[in-house]
Amino acid sequence: MDSLIKSVGENDYQPEKYVKELSQRCMGPEELLQQKTNVQSLGEQINTMLKKNVFYNYIQFIDTAKEIANLEGEMYQLSHLLTEQASLLNSLASSSIVSEQISNSGKEVNGVQNTEVDNVIEEKRVQKLLNIMERVENCNNLVDVPDRKCLHEGDLLELDPIENTPVQRIHCYLFTDICIVTSWLSSRRGPARYRFQSMYDLCNLAVVNIKDIKNSFKLLAFPETRVFQAPNTGLKNDWLSKFEVAKKSQISVENKMKTTVDHKMIQRADSILLVHNSFEPETPELELPEWIVDLADDLDVLIAQRHFEDANSLISKAKQYLEEHSDNISTSIEQEIKTKLENRIQALTLVLTKELQVSPDKSHKGGLRAARRAVRILNQLDKSSQACDLFLKVCSNLLKSQLQYVKRDGAMSSFVKKYSMVFFGTTIEITHEFLYKAFPNSSACASAFILWTIQEVNDFMIILNKHMFVPQTSLSNLSECIKVIHKNCQELCDYGIDLQFQIDGQLRIPLTKSINDIKDKTIEVIKMRFSEDKWKPFNLKTKQQRDKIIEEYTNYGFSNIESYNKGDSWIMLTQNTITFTRTYLLLLNDCLVLYSTDLANVIDQLLYEVFAAHCNYIKSSMKNKNFVNDINIITTNARFILDIFLSHCFKLYSASTGNASPQIHTRLKSEFGIIPTQNITGYI
């Protein structure tokens, strides 16, 4: 595969040449099919990589577009502010006391202006507006605003703001207060030549000169941006100058209106104050401290500089001040301060929640400590529920990232041990952080954490079940894995969280199936061994080998196993009996590890049926005419199985489960306890 990738990635790669060389090099159709499979696999890998790159670049493109849109809006606001400042400076520079005196003296000399001239000018203005309304289809009423004049009009070419390609031909009208954009009507008969498209208020419109594109300028009406191109440079300059004149005129009108309104408001307030003072005595108002007046601005600065603790302290201080001095502050001022304070609290909450949010391209590499700061401040802002939900998502992300490092590169039991250790170790760390650091005194959050823990354990067990319960898995491996899981789970009990029930619930169904499968396989093995059994004493060849067997049974707990010795290397137990006892003891130990109330019936049935299968075959051998001469050795082995081995096994069973008189032992004794004892003493 590496050679294929290297050859395909070369600059001078030629497919025909590669196929020709490949057909000469490969021997037979099998190698050609293998090469075809390699090429297909490489194609799938490349296709997957391309999809990932496209998805990654698409996300970056969306993020970049959002940033550009935000920057464009900020540039529009900046341009708007600069235009207003320039207009204000020009109006201040043009106004003077001397000019006002000269104009007033000129008015006194000239007397009353010519009314007829004013009427003619007004008629021309109105007629021009009516003509425009007649030429533009679906145009709004232009005459309803007094003193509105048409400053400039002309044809322009609209360009795409991103690709700078022509979009359409338009006709634009510039008035003293608005700008109207119309499109051409090519096939329309009658006086109307244009169709109304859009109208922009000059107060919310900014004009930007574009130097990169010939004879072009840009209209910014947030969030919309439109680019127009004039036929030549002169017309472009005319448009820019007319826009500047219109903006200055609009600003001067607004300033005059604002001055007039302020003057009227002051007069009205003075009159109301006089009336109020004449009827009611003056009540002193509390003078607000400077930090309360600047509260909103200070909070904005602290949030922008990410000084979240200082912002929270200032919020608490403001709340306390408002509670203590609510009687001495006017209702309107208090309401205004509370509104601003609430808006800043929402802004701070939004920033803190973004700190805790987890997305595919953003993970909390700092772990739980990185989230501790945001959670603490959200708790102080009475946002514990929201902080709890976000913190649990951070915990899920942390747990998932830790488990991703565990790879199955060996035996199943080794993987289960590592996976279980990482899961419960991380869960213990999360539990300590949640219950003792993040939410120490919140019962509602503790309940949410318990539900989260149960869900995570269920997901954990689903993954482990897929790895543990596979075909050909022995009961020993299963018991070893489950023993490790129970041990790790027990460590969580120190924090008052017992997940044993959840784990056993997830294991119940697959374990029941595995135990039944192992029972059937063990019975099949017993049947096969008895079909080959010749009922002969076991010859271990040497005394050392026999002593080794005796030592093994002694370690199992059999005290008088030496009584079955015969000669130097013989033992009066058959090889089948020794194999069965070893298998059954191993099976019993594994079952005792897995034993629980839910699995008790399944395990008891396994132990009973396996033991009963062996005893049934012993009975059938006693009745078999082929083993008439071997009845003594059969009886000896039967007595060992029923009297010694069965009692020993169920002593272990009782000690482990706490059941003093197991029904399996009683049932087996009653069914298989009656066996002839003829000539047994001669062999013991």
Buried (B, 14 or more C-beta within 10 A) or exposed (E): EEEBEEEBEEEEEEEEEBEEEBEEEBEEEEEBEEBEEBBEEBEEEEEEEEEEEEEEEEEEEEEEEEEEEEEBBEBBEEBBEEBBEBBBEBEEEEEEEEEEEEEEEEEEEEEEEEEEEEEEEEEEBEEBBEEBBEBBBEBEEBEEEEEBBBBBBBEBBBBEEEEEEEBEEBBBBBBBBBBBBBBEBEEEEEEBBBBBBBBBEBEEBBBBEBEEEEBBBBBBBBEEBBBBBBEEEEBBBBBBEBBBBBBBBBBBEEEEEEEEEEEEEEEEEEEEEEEEEEEEEEEEEEEBEEEBEEBBEBBBEBBEEEEBEBBBEBBEEBEEBBEEBEEEBEEEEBEEBBEBBEEBBEBBBEBBBEBBEBEEEEEBEEBBEEBBBBBBBBBBBEBBEBBBBBBBBBBBBBBBBBBEEBEEEEEBBEBBBBBBBBBBEBBBBBBBBBBEEBBEEBEEBBEBBEEBBBEBBBBBBEEBBEBBBEEEBEBBBBBBBBEBBBEBBEEBEEBEBEBBEBBBEBBBEBBBEBBBBBBEEBBEBBEEBBEEBEBEBBBBEEEEBBBEBBEBBEEBEBEEBEEBBBEEBBBBBBBBBBBBBEBBBBBBBBBBBBBBEBBEEBBBBBBBBBBBBBBBBBBEBBEEEEBEEBBBBBBBBBBBBBEBBBEBBBEBBBEBBEBEEBEBBEBBBEEBEEBEEEEBEEBE
